[in-house]
Amino acid sequence: MSLLTTLIDLVLHLDTHLMTLVQDYGVWVYAILFAIIFAETGLVFAPFLPGDSLLFVAGALCGLDALQLHWLMPLLMLAAFSGDNTNYWVGRLIGMRVFQRFEGRLLKREHLDKTHSFYEKHGGKTILFARFMPIIRTFAPFVAGIALMRYRLFVLYSAAGSIGWIGSLTLAGFFFGNIPVVKNNLTLIILGVIFLSFLPAMIQYIQHKNSKI
């Protein structure tokens, strides 16, 4: 429970915590942000880390000259792209071994074949749009690896998604994060960013449920 409370406090007061990191660690905060974005994207057990809200607040700090936008954006784009590719190869190399070990008992070949077929047809869009959806962006590249999605196609959409995701949210924070009405209601803004991030997944879920009725 204390871990959950700490995590909620971190997300809701991200501006305070991030500013404290900047003051305490100086230039090393870039390495910390790189590690967070890499882990949230590249490690299947870390989808709970803040992503969208972190980028918005980091962009806002760039607007205050606490961080440098021309250093932050390329670095975090590289972190997102590297995390994506790490996750893909973990799925492709380790995920397939797990599948082969448990095939027939817990996992079925037909499910893998269907997943592979889906990623052949829609893998590019999935990787691109998943980048803007929390939790899903952590698992999409892993599943793409298991499904043996063509790597060149994966890299293309992974790069586009990384640039679009980091660029849009960081620049949004840079240009709007320090407007008084936004700054004074940053907790509500962060909650709004989180809600909007989950909105596409919620819509897809509702549409899926309605299609079965």
RAUR-V209865 format. One record per backbone hydrogen bond with DSSP energy under -0.5 kcal/mol. CO is the residue of the C=O (numbers start at 0). NH is the residue of the N-H. If there is no record, write none. Layout:
co: [CO:CO]
nh: [NH:NH]
This chain:
co: [0:1:2:3:4:5:6:7:8:10:12:13:14:15:16:17:18:19:20:21:24:25:26:27:28:29:30:31:32:33:34:35:36:37:38:41:42:45:50:51:52:53:54:55:56:57:58:59:60:60:61:66:67:67:68:70:71:72:73:74:75:76:77:78:79:80:81:82:83:84:85:86:87:88:89:89:90:92:93:94:95:96:97:98:101:101:101:106:107:107:108:109:110:111:112:113:114:115:116:117:118:121:122:123:124:125:126:127:128:129:131:132:133:134:134:135:136:138:139:140:141:142:143:144:149:150:151:152:153:154:155:156:157:158:159:160:161:162:163:164:165:166:167:168:169:170:171:172:175:178:178:179:181:182:184:185:186:187:188:189:190:191:192:193:194:195:197:198:199:200:201:202:203:204:205:206:207:208:209]
nh: [4:5:6:7:8:9:10:11:12:13:16:17:18:19:20:21:22:23:24:25:27:28:29:31:32:33:34:35:36:37:38:39:40:41:42:43:45:48:54:55:56:57:58:59:60:61:62:63:65:66:64:68:70:71:72:74:75:76:77:78:79:80:81:82:83:84:85:86:87:88:89:90:91:92:93:94:95:96:97:98:99:100:101:102:104:105:106:103:110:111:112:113:114:115:116:117:118:119:120:121:122:125:126:127:128:129:130:130:131:132:133:136:135:137:138:139:140:142:143:144:145:146:148:147:153:154:155:156:157:158:159:160:161:162:163:164:165:166:167:168:169:170:171:172:173:174:175:176:178:181:182:183:184:185:188:189:190:191:192:193:194:195:196:197:198:199:201:202:203:204:205:206:207:208:209:210:211:211:212]
